[in-house]
Amino acid sequence: MSGPLPEAVTAPPAQRPRRRRTASRAVTRTEELRLQIADDIVRGRIPPGTALEEMEVAKRYGVSRTPVREVIRDLAASGLVETRPHRSALVAKPSLDRLRGMFDVMAELEALCAGLCAVHMTKAERGQLEAIHAELADLTRRGDEANYTFLNDRFHTFLYGGAHNAYLAEITLATRARLQPFRRAQFRNLGRLALSYAEHDTVVQAILRGDKAEAASAMRSHILTVEVAYERYAEGV
């Protein structure tokens, strides 16, 4: 059932506190908007069936219609929004059972990537992995959620490439695109940045040791922990 967009719970842009930026990643207004709308959907603030009228969304989030169109396309790719020809898009949040199934598949795909990284990563790639991991450590110390979120995506994507299996990278990226808003929601939980980094560290150290089984196991646990963190976040725990 469609209906008007609920009152936005986020403050207008001028009232939101500035986030600390790093040289590693500048967070664009479109990306911030994507996170804000996805956040409102996964928390149930914009319920399934709500019509996303571009003008109304733009007004409530204090932006122009251009980024709204782009964000709606991106959210449709993740399954959060259903687009309709010549009509407003609708919020279409997946069921919890479907999300759990998607996370189970994601855990196995990323575990396979991590295990193959332990075997196939070159010396240069291992050095790059350590550099990304070190930058994530710095963002964790600063509590920089926004930039950690985007560098976290880079970390995982780097592992897909490090597996040296193009087909595996392709299907893993496609699955991640569907889960992205739910994975990012985890970072709204208090202390989740530090936990995420610690879980990454276990994966990274196993890869650097060349321990295929441990790298796969650590990554599988990490993704399933992300699922639990998302569910707690969505339920307001």
Buried (B, 14 or more C-beta within 10 A) or exposed (E): EEEEBEEBEBEEEEEEEEEEEBEBBEBEEBBBBBBBBBBBBBBBBBEBEBBBBBEBBBBBBBBEEEBBBBBBEBBBEBBBBBBEEEEBBBBBBBEEEEBBEBBBBBBBBBBBBBBBBBBEBEEEBBEBBEEBBEBBBBBBEEEBBBBBBBBBBBBBBBBBBBBBBEEBBEEBBEBBEBBBBBBBBBBBBEEBBEBBBEBBBBBBBBBBEEBBEBBBBBBBBBBBBBBEBBBBBBEEE
